[in-house]
């Protein structure tokens, strides 16, 4: 937390920080974009791409939330597509989807329980839609654990929310 990122090559442990081009020294996640081999590093200052030699901070294309009611066309126009070669990332502002060329910063549509959550957590200092964890299941569906809105699953056609009651009752 605040010390950058380390790479181990089998012999040497090398630490990289903002002095080396990392977007921020607080690292929140590391994933590989398998088709290109690039390492994607989610930080508190953005997403850095490491190509084996240097870091580049990816400039995200900010997408709008999909219109309600959700349709396949509305989801696609808002950047919500499932491609086997994409890498999904957590971070600030909503999930990121990287296709090897472009980082799309996606937005969730308004959660039906958002107003109640905000009323209950008036002093919250964290954005409730920020995905703190992102996983892909064996069917290729994406799962997002958010800072306050619960868990969301994207199956390529819909965004389904599970709230505290669903998860604990």
Buried (B, 14 or more C-beta within 10 A) or exposed (E): EEEBBEEEEEEEEEEBBBEBBBBBBBBBBBBEBEEBEBBBBBBBBBBBBBEEEEBEBBEBEEBEBBEEEBEEEBBEEBBBBBEEEBBBBBBBBBBBBBBBEEBBBBBBBEBEBBEEBEEEEEEEEEEBBBBBEBEBEEEEBBBBBBBBBBBBBBBBEEBEBBBEEEEEE
